[in-house]
């Protein structure tokens, strides 16, 4: 059973914007902290880099590399978490994974590719 479905990736030029979406089951959306991580292709040994999270209470946190450029939000009607990415840079390239975590138990989306290139 698939609980998290990522979408919205694509090819964008430096300075551009993208919106990623993570559609979650109601159980995960209403009880878990939701977030985004990214992994650089070809570097599977490295841990996924933390990008952003939003708690059930709507508190947010961001990784240092994306502060001021990315915004995470929740849509309570659609059970969807969004990641709005602005002023994209080539180093933002990677596979972005939606994450749901509660008491240390993680669930992951399938990932969506973001490529920032001219």
Secondary structure by P-SEA (a helix, b strand, c coil): cccccccbbbbbcccbbbbbbbbbcaaaaaccccbbbbbccccccccccccccccccbbbbbcccccccbbbbbcccccbbbbbbcccccccccbbbbbbbcccbbbbccbbbbbbcc
